[in-house]
Amino acid sequence: MAQMPRKQKSETRKAPPRQRRRAPGRSAAERPVFIVDGARTPFLRARGKPGPFTPVDLAVQCGRPLLARQPFSPESFDKVILGCVNVIADEMNPARVAALRLGMGDAMPAFTVQINCGSGMQSIDTAFRTIQSGKADLILAGGTEALSHAPLVWPQEGAAWFGRFAFARSLPEKLSALGAFRMRMLKPVIGLERGLTDPVTQLNMGQTAEKIGHIFNISREAADAYALESHQRLTRAQKNGALKGEVIPAVTREGVLYEHDDGVRPDTSMERLAKLKPVFEKPYGSVTPGNSSQITDGASWVVLASEGAVKKHGLTPLAQIVDSAWSGLDPSIMGLGPTLCSTVLLERHKLTRDDIDLWELNEAFAAQVLACLAAWEDADYCRDVLGLEKPFGRIDRKRLNVDGGAISLGHPVGTSGNRIVLHLVNAMRKRGEKRGVATECIGGGLGGAMLVEVV
């Protein structure tokens, strides 16, 4: 097992373990907060053109049926919080636009949160803390993303030229501006590509996965095998009804029906995956389109309620949110974020790995998931980075992403954190489990984790 280089150890530990654990515990005044319902759209794979739904369209598609099955009116909510990263120009503050389209009333406060891949989980966390403190009783928290609608933008050189030409007043000034024009100024920049590149390290997310995969000796074969298992698990979940009630069909204005996550490949195999070439570190890398999360459109919502709201409206709690934790680390190894925040979260509640029945660890890349699992078993990493006296230990793969994940169903960036919390709750209830952790790495060098218990 390759060890973390000294430089990476110190960079990862910018917040010392004891400092990261200083988050306050619960006070007697904190109120319990429950997840009482939730739903999501099918996740639709981007196919080289704008998909059938905008971010708000997606939020409305699953929001309307979800609100319709509640025993209270949409106006009963105290606020709406929605995660979204790639906000399109026609839908500024998509939380507010979605709330209005969902018929929640002109007086409904609604705001959008953005913390890259953690946006959908941040919406839940913000709602959780608001209800916990007694400032609200019912909040609709979600995430939405239409990556297929990510814009093409002008290069800076081209934008500067257009500005110069627009402000040229005299004929000589205009002729001078025209003389400075170059065809390269018209070449658009793919907004999504820049958005998935860290502005500090200048590494794209795939390169960060390559890096931690190299540090922890994650082989191409192991990454492909993990990807294959993700597709097999999602295929099985779709067939046995594990997603029933969670995934709500979406219908376009033209009447086209989307019922299932359409990125899953039931017929894939190790042989097919092995034929795919690396895309981020050519030609020797191990991260390929087959063992990476898919560029996808989708939305998800959860309904959070206080104990008082549960009694008032006769609601049935699905789970209680116990706590959450957020961590920061070197952006070039951002994929290890889950190891930091999840470890802090469990230690805060005096829990061990064996106390967690199910895990949802967002599958940004197979190499990234496997690197996290390897890091938790590595004595040096656990001692030097996590501050543990002994390794955190091995997470049983039978308890991890039991119905597949982003490799098979996709990773709409602002949505995924919401989806993994929602699905964790549903999966635990279907299996008769009690306690689970949803966690994810976050572009920019962050990690988020949430601890939930079935009630």
C-alpha positions as CSV (number, residue, x, y, z in Angstrom):
1,M,0.0,0.0,0.0
2,A,1.5,3.3,-1.0
3,Q,1.7,5.8,1.8
4,M,0.6,9.4,1.6
5,P,3.6,11.6,0.7
6,R,4.8,13.9,3.5
7,K,3.6,16.9,1.6
8,Q,0.2,15.5,1.2
9,K,0.0,14.6,4.8
10,S,0.7,18.1,5.9
11,E,-1.6,19.7,3.3
12,T,-4.4,17.4,4.2
13,R,-4.0,18.2,7.9
14,K,-4.3,22.0,7.5
15,A,-7.1,21.7,10.0
16,P,-5.6,19.6,12.8
17,P,-7.7,16.7,14.0
18,R,-8.5,18.2,17.4
19,Q,-9.5,21.4,15.7
20,R,-11.9,19.7,13.4
21,R,-13.5,17.9,16.3
22,R,-14.4,21.1,18.2
23,A,-17.8,21.3,16.6
24,P,-20.3,21.7,19.5
25,G,-22.4,18.8,20.7
26,R,-26.2,19.0,21.1
27,S,-27.7,21.3,23.7
28,A,-30.9,20.6,25.6
29,A,-32.6,23.3,23.5
30,E,-32.0,21.6,20.2
31,R,-35.2,20.0,18.8
32,P,-35.4,16.7,16.9
33,V,-35.7,17.0,13.1
34,F,-37.3,14.4,11.0
35,I,-37.3,13.5,7.3
36,V,-41.0,12.7,6.6
37,D,-40.9,12.2,2.8
38,G,-38.9,12.7,-0.3
39,A,-38.8,12.0,-4.0
40,R,-36.6,12.5,-7.0
41,T,-36.8,12.5,-10.8
42,P,-35.2,9.9,-12.9
43,F,-31.6,10.8,-13.6
44,L,-31.2,11.5,-17.4
45,R,-27.9,11.2,-19.0
46,A,-26.6,14.2,-21.0
47,R,-26.4,13.3,-24.7
48,G,-24.5,16.1,-26.4
49,K,-27.3,18.6,-26.4
50,P,-29.6,20.4,-23.9
51,G,-31.9,17.9,-22.2
52,P,-35.7,18.1,-22.0
53,F,-35.7,19.8,-18.6
54,T,-34.1,22.9,-17.1
55,P,-33.1,22.8,-13.5
56,V,-36.4,24.3,-12.3
57,D,-38.3,22.0,-14.6
58,L,-36.7,19.1,-12.9
59,A,-37.4,20.4,-9.4
60,V,-41.0,21.0,-10.4
61,Q,-41.4,17.5,-12.0
62,C,-40.7,15.7,-8.7
63,G,-41.9,18.5,-6.4
64,R,-45.6,18.5,-7.6
65,P,-46.3,14.8,-6.9
66,L,-44.4,15.0,-3.6
67,L,-46.4,18.0,-2.4
68,A,-49.6,16.5,-3.7
69,R,-49.3,13.5,-1.4
70,Q,-48.8,15.6,1.8
71,P,-51.7,16.1,4.2
72,F,-51.0,19.8,4.4
73,S,-51.0,22.6,1.8
74,P,-47.9,23.7,0.0
75,E,-48.2,27.1,1.7
76,S,-47.7,25.4,5.1
77,F,-43.9,25.3,4.6
78,D,-41.8,27.9,6.3
79,K,-39.3,28.1,3.5
80,V,-37.7,26.4,0.5
81,I,-34.0,25.7,0.2
82,L,-32.6,24.3,-3.1
83,G,-29.0,23.3,-4.1
84,C,-28.0,24.2,-7.6
85,V,-24.5,24.7,-9.1
86,N,-25.1,25.5,-12.8
87,V,-27.9,28.1,-12.6
88,I,-29.1,29.1,-16.0
89,A,-29.7,32.8,-16.9
90,D,-33.5,32.3,-17.2
91,E,-33.8,30.9,-13.7
92,M,-31.9,33.0,-11.3
93,N,-32.5,31.8,-7.7
94,P,-34.1,28.6,-8.9
95,A,-35.4,27.9,-5.4
96,R,-37.7,30.9,-5.6
97,V,-38.7,30.1,-9.2
98,A,-39.5,26.5,-8.3
99,A,-41.4,27.5,-5.2
100,L,-43.7,29.8,-7.2
101,R,-44.2,27.2,-9.9
102,L,-45.1,24.6,-7.3
103,G,-47.9,26.9,-6.0
104,M,-46.3,27.5,-2.6
105,G,-47.5,31.1,-2.5
106,D,-46.0,34.5,-3.2
107,A,-45.0,34.9,0.5
108,M,-42.8,31.8,0.5
109,P,-39.1,32.5,1.3
110,A,-36.9,30.5,-0.9
111,F,-33.1,30.6,-1.5
112,T,-30.5,28.7,-3.4
113,V,-27.3,27.2,-1.9
114,Q,-24.1,26.3,-3.7
115,I,-21.2,24.3,-2.4
116,N,-20.4,22.3,-5.6
117,C,-21.1,18.6,-5.1
118,G,-22.4,19.2,-1.6
119,S,-25.2,21.6,-2.6
120,G,-28.0,19.1,-2.2
121,M,-26.8,18.0,1.2
122,Q,-26.2,21.6,2.2
123,S,-29.9,22.3,1.6
124,I,-30.8,19.6,4.0
125,D,-28.2,20.7,6.6
126,T,-29.4,24.3,6.5
127,A,-33.0,23.2,6.9
128,F,-32.0,20.8,9.7
129,R,-30.2,23.5,11.6
130,T,-33.0,26.0,11.1
131,I,-35.7,23.6,12.4
132,Q,-33.4,22.3,15.2
133,S,-32.9,25.9,16.5
134,G,-36.7,26.5,16.6
135,K,-36.8,29.0,13.8
136,A,-39.0,26.8,11.5
137,D,-41.1,23.7,11.6
138,L,-41.5,22.6,7.9
139,I,-38.9,23.0,5.2
140,L,-38.7,21.7,1.7
141,A,-35.0,21.0,0.9
142,G,-33.7,19.8,-2.4
143,G,-31.1,19.8,-5.1
144,T,-31.4,20.2,-8.9
145,E,-29.0,20.2,-11.8
146,A,-29.3,20.1,-15.6
147,L,-25.7,19.6,-16.6
148,S,-26.8,19.2,-20.2
149,H,-27.8,22.9,-20.1
150,A,-24.3,24.1,-19.0
151,P,-23.5,27.1,-21.2
152,L,-20.8,27.8,-23.7
153,V,-19.0,31.0,-22.9
154,W,-16.9,33.4,-24.8
155,P,-13.1,33.3,-24.1
156,Q,-11.9,36.3,-22.2
157,E,-9.9,37.5,-25.2
158,G,-13.1,37.4,-27.3
159,A,-15.2,39.2,-24.7
160,A,-12.6,41.9,-24.5
161,W,-12.6,42.4,-28.2
162,F,-16.4,42.7,-28.4
163,G,-16.2,45.3,-25.7
164,R,-13.6,47.3,-27.5
165,F,-15.6,47.2,-30.8
166,A,-18.8,48.1,-29.1
167,F,-17.3,51.2,-27.5
168,A,-15.4,52.3,-30.6
169,R,-16.9,55.6,-31.7
170,S,-15.0,56.9,-34.7
171,L,-14.4,55.1,-38.0
172,P,-10.6,54.8,-37.3
173,E,-11.3,53.2,-33.9
174,K,-13.7,50.7,-35.4
175,L,-11.2,49.8,-38.2
176,S,-8.5,49.4,-35.6
177,A,-10.7,47.1,-33.6
178,L,-11.5,45.1,-36.7
179,G,-7.9,44.8,-37.5
180,A,-7.3,43.2,-34.0
181,F,-9.9,40.5,-34.5
182,R,-8.7,36.9,-34.6
183,M,-10.9,33.8,-35.4
184,R,-9.8,32.2,-32.2
185,M,-11.8,34.8,-30.4
186,L,-15.0,33.1,-31.5
187,K,-14.1,29.7,-30.1
188,P,-16.4,29.1,-27.2
189,V,-15.2,27.7,-23.8
190,I,-17.2,24.7,-22.5
191,G,-18.5,26.1,-19.2
192,L,-18.9,22.6,-17.7
193,E,-15.3,21.8,-18.4
194,R,-14.1,24.9,-16.6
195,G,-16.5,24.3,-13.8
196,L,-15.1,20.9,-13.1
197,T,-11.5,22.3,-13.0
198,D,-10.2,23.5,-9.7
199,P,-9.2,27.2,-10.0
200,V,-6.4,26.9,-7.5
201,T,-4.7,23.7,-8.5
202,Q,-5.9,23.8,-12.2
203,L,-6.6,20.0,-11.9
204,N,-9.9,18.8,-13.2
205,M,-11.9,16.4,-11.0
206,G,-10.8,13.3,-13.0
207,Q,-7.1,14.2,-12.4
208,T,-7.7,14.5,-8.7
209,A,-9.2,10.9,-8.8
210,E,-6.1,9.8,-10.7
211,K,-3.9,11.3,-8.0
212,I,-5.5,9.6,-5.0
213,G,-5.9,6.4,-7.0
214,H,-2.1,6.5,-7.5
215,I,-1.4,7.2,-3.8
216,F,-3.4,4.2,-2.7
217,N,-2.5,1.9,-5.5
218,I,-6.0,1.5,-6.9
219,S,-5.7,-0.5,-10.1
220,R,-7.6,0.0,-13.3
221,E,-9.0,-3.5,-12.9
222,A,-10.3,-2.7,-9.4
223,A,-11.9,0.5,-10.6
224,D,-13.6,-1.3,-13.5
225,A,-14.8,-4.0,-11.2
226,Y,-16.3,-1.4,-8.9
227,A,-18.0,0.3,-11.8
228,L,-19.5,-3.0,-13.0
229,E,-20.9,-3.7,-9.6
230,S,-22.5,-0.3,-9.5
231,H,-24.4,-1.0,-12.7
232,Q,-25.4,-4.5,-11.5
233,R,-26.7,-3.1,-8.2
234,L,-28.8,-0.4,-9.9
235,T,-30.1,-2.8,-12.4
236,R,-31.2,-5.1,-9.6
237,A,-32.8,-2.2,-7.7
238,Q,-34.8,-1.1,-10.7
239,K,-36.1,-4.6,-11.2
240,N,-37.0,-5.5,-7.6
241,G,-38.8,-2.2,-6.9
242,A,-36.2,-0.8,-4.5
243,L,-36.7,2.7,-6.0
244,K,-40.5,2.6,-6.0
245,G,-41.9,5.8,-4.5
246,E,-38.5,7.4,-4.5
247,V,-38.2,7.9,-8.3
248,I,-41.2,9.8,-9.8
249,P,-41.6,9.8,-13.6
250,A,-41.0,13.0,-15.5
251,V,-43.0,14.1,-18.5
252,T,-41.9,16.7,-21.1
253,R,-44.3,19.4,-22.5
254,E,-44.4,17.2,-25.7
255,G,-45.6,14.2,-23.7
256,V,-42.4,12.2,-23.6
257,L,-42.3,10.1,-20.4
258,Y,-39.1,9.3,-18.5
259,E,-39.6,6.6,-15.9
260,H,-36.1,5.3,-15.0
261,D,-32.5,6.4,-14.6
262,D,-31.3,5.9,-18.2
263,G,-27.6,5.9,-17.7
264,V,-27.5,2.3,-16.3
265,R,-25.9,-0.3,-18.6
266,P,-27.2,-3.7,-17.6
267,D,-25.1,-5.4,-20.3
268,T,-21.8,-3.9,-19.5
269,S,-18.9,-6.3,-18.6
270,M,-15.3,-6.2,-17.5
271,E,-14.3,-6.8,-21.1
272,R,-16.2,-3.8,-22.3
273,L,-15.0,-1.6,-19.6
274,A,-11.4,-2.6,-20.2
275,K,-11.6,-1.4,-23.8
276,L,-12.3,2.2,-22.7
277,K,-9.3,4.6,-22.8
278,P,-8.3,6.9,-20.0
279,V,-9.6,10.5,-20.5
280,F,-7.8,12.6,-17.9
281,E,-4.3,11.2,-17.9
282,K,-3.5,9.8,-21.3
283,P,-2.3,7.3,-22.1
284,Y,-1.4,5.7,-18.7
285,G,-4.2,6.8,-16.4
286,S,-6.9,4.5,-15.0
287,V,-9.9,6.8,-14.8
288,T,-12.1,6.2,-17.9
289,P,-15.7,7.2,-18.8
290,G,-16.7,3.7,-17.7
291,N,-15.5,4.0,-14.1
292,S,-16.5,7.7,-13.6
293,S,-19.8,9.3,-12.7
294,Q,-22.0,10.3,-15.6
295,I,-22.9,13.8,-16.7
296,T,-26.6,13.9,-15.9
297,D,-29.7,15.9,-15.3
298,G,-31.9,15.3,-12.2
299,A,-33.6,16.7,-9.1
300,S,-34.4,15.6,-5.6
301,W,-36.4,16.9,-2.6
302,V,-36.9,15.9,1.0
303,V,-39.5,17.2,3.5
304,L,-38.1,18.1,6.9
305,A,-40.3,18.5,9.9
306,S,-40.1,19.4,13.6
307,E,-41.7,17.2,16.2
308,G,-44.5,19.8,16.5
309,A,-45.2,19.7,12.8
310,V,-45.3,15.9,12.8
311,K,-48.0,15.9,15.5
312,K,-49.9,18.8,14.0
313,H,-50.2,17.3,10.5
314,G,-50.2,13.6,11.5
315,L,-47.0,12.9,9.6
316,T,-45.0,9.6,9.7
317,P,-41.3,10.2,10.3
318,L,-39.1,8.1,8.1
319,A,-35.8,9.0,9.9
320,Q,-34.3,11.5,12.2
321,I,-31.3,13.6,11.2
322,V,-28.8,13.2,14.1
323,D,-25.9,15.4,12.9
324,S,-23.7,16.5,10.1
325,A,-20.1,17.4,9.6
326,W,-18.1,19.3,6.9
327,S,-14.3,19.1,6.3
328,G,-11.7,20.8,4.2
329,L,-8.5,19.5,2.6
330,D,-6.1,20.1,-0.2
331,P,-8.2,20.5,-3.4
332,S,-5.8,18.2,-5.4
333,I,-6.9,15.3,-3.2
334,M,-10.5,16.4,-2.7
335,G,-11.7,12.8,-3.2
336,L,-10.6,11.9,0.3
337,G,-13.0,14.4,1.8
338,P,-15.4,11.7,3.1
339,T,-12.8,10.1,5.3
340,L,-12.3,13.3,7.2
341,C,-15.9,14.5,7.8
342,S,-17.3,11.0,8.4
343,T,-14.7,10.1,10.9
344,V,-15.3,13.4,12.8
345,L,-19.0,12.8,12.7
346,L,-18.7,9.3,14.2
347,E,-16.2,10.3,16.9
348,R,-18.5,13.2,17.9
349,H,-21.2,10.7,18.8
350,K,-18.8,8.0,20.1
351,L,-19.7,5.6,17.3
352,T,-17.5,3.1,15.5
353,R,-17.5,1.8,12.0
354,D,-19.5,-1.2,13.2
355,D,-22.3,1.0,14.5
356,I,-23.2,2.1,10.9
357,D,-25.6,-0.2,9.2
358,L,-25.5,1.4,5.7
359,W,-23.3,3.9,3.9
360,E,-23.9,6.0,0.9
361,L,-20.6,7.4,-0.4
362,N,-21.2,9.3,-3.6
363,E,-19.5,7.6,-6.6
364,A,-17.7,10.6,-8.2
365,F,-15.1,8.1,-9.5
366,A,-14.6,4.4,-8.7
367,A,-10.9,5.2,-7.9
368,Q,-12.0,7.9,-5.5
369,V,-14.4,5.6,-3.6
370,L,-11.8,2.8,-3.4
371,A,-9.1,5.3,-2.3
372,C,-11.4,6.4,0.6
373,L,-11.9,2.7,1.6
374,A,-8.2,2.1,1.4
375,A,-7.4,5.2,3.4
376,W,-9.6,4.1,6.2
377,E,-7.6,0.9,6.4
378,D,-4.2,2.5,6.2
379,A,-2.6,2.9,9.6
380,D,-0.3,5.8,8.6
381,Y,-3.2,7.8,7.0
382,C,-5.5,7.2,10.0
383,R,-2.8,8.2,12.5
384,D,-1.3,11.2,10.7
385,V,-4.3,12.6,8.9
386,L,-7.4,11.4,10.9
387,G,-5.7,11.5,14.3
388,L,-6.7,7.9,15.1
389,E,-4.7,5.6,17.3
390,K,-5.5,2.6,15.0
391,P,-7.1,2.2,11.5
392,F,-10.7,3.2,11.1
393,G,-11.1,-0.2,9.5
394,R,-12.7,-1.9,6.5
395,I,-16.2,-0.9,5.4
396,D,-18.1,-4.0,4.3
397,R,-18.9,-3.5,0.6
398,K,-22.3,-5.2,1.2
399,R,-23.2,-2.1,3.3
400,L,-21.9,0.5,0.9
401,N,-24.0,2.0,-2.0
402,V,-26.3,-1.1,-1.9
403,D,-28.4,0.0,-4.9
404,G,-25.6,1.5,-7.0
405,G,-24.5,5.0,-7.3
406,A,-23.4,7.9,-9.5
407,I,-21.3,5.7,-11.8
408,S,-24.5,3.9,-12.9
409,L,-27.2,6.5,-12.4
410,G,-25.3,9.8,-12.8
411,H,-24.0,12.8,-10.8
412,P,-26.1,15.9,-11.3
413,V,-23.7,18.0,-9.1
414,G,-26.2,20.1,-7.1
415,T,-28.5,17.1,-6.6
416,S,-26.4,14.2,-5.6
417,G,-26.0,15.1,-1.9
418,N,-29.7,15.3,-1.5
419,R,-30.3,12.0,-3.4
420,I,-27.8,10.0,-1.3
421,V,-29.5,11.1,2.0
422,L,-33.0,10.3,0.6
423,H,-31.9,6.9,-0.7
424,L,-30.0,6.1,2.4
425,V,-33.2,6.5,4.4
426,N,-35.3,4.5,2.0
427,A,-32.7,1.7,1.8
428,M,-32.4,1.4,5.6
429,R,-36.2,1.2,6.0
430,K,-36.5,-1.5,3.3
431,R,-33.7,-3.6,4.9
432,G,-34.8,-3.0,8.5
433,E,-31.6,-1.2,9.4
434,K,-31.2,1.6,12.0
435,R,-28.3,3.9,11.4
436,G,-26.6,5.2,8.3
437,V,-24.1,7.8,7.0
438,A,-24.4,9.6,3.7
439,T,-21.1,11.2,2.6
440,E,-19.4,12.8,-0.4
441,C,-16.3,14.4,-1.7
442,I,-16.8,18.0,-2.9
443,G,-14.9,19.8,-5.6
444,G,-12.6,22.5,-4.2
445,G,-11.3,20.3,-1.4
446,L,-14.3,19.7,0.9
447,G,-16.2,16.8,2.3
448,G,-19.7,16.5,3.8
449,A,-21.4,13.8,5.9
450,M,-24.7,13.3,7.5
451,L,-25.8,10.8,10.2
452,V,-29.4,9.6,10.1
453,E,-31.4,7.1,12.2
454,V,-34.6,5.3,11.2
455,V,-37.4,5.9,13.7
